[in-house]
Amino acid sequence: MASHYGVKTKYMAKAKLGDFTGSRPHQNVVLKSSRIDYINVRNMGEIYESLELDSKKPGQFFLLLDGITDP
């Protein structure tokens, strides 16, 4: 599915993945992305207005997360 939307994927052996992450915990999945910018919003309309959308750029997507923890 990722490839279909223009997102590059790569499979690695678990040891190589550990090297890639600097031995940080990864649960066998890693996402490499550009710097993440944070924005403060009061409602979903503000989020949509703040996004710079370019529908012709493959692989571009936005992931909105709230309250994520990893016990």
Secondary structure, DSSP 8 states (H G I E B T S, - for coil): -TGGGT-------HHHHHHHTTT---TT-----S-------SSHHHHHHH----TTSTT-------S----
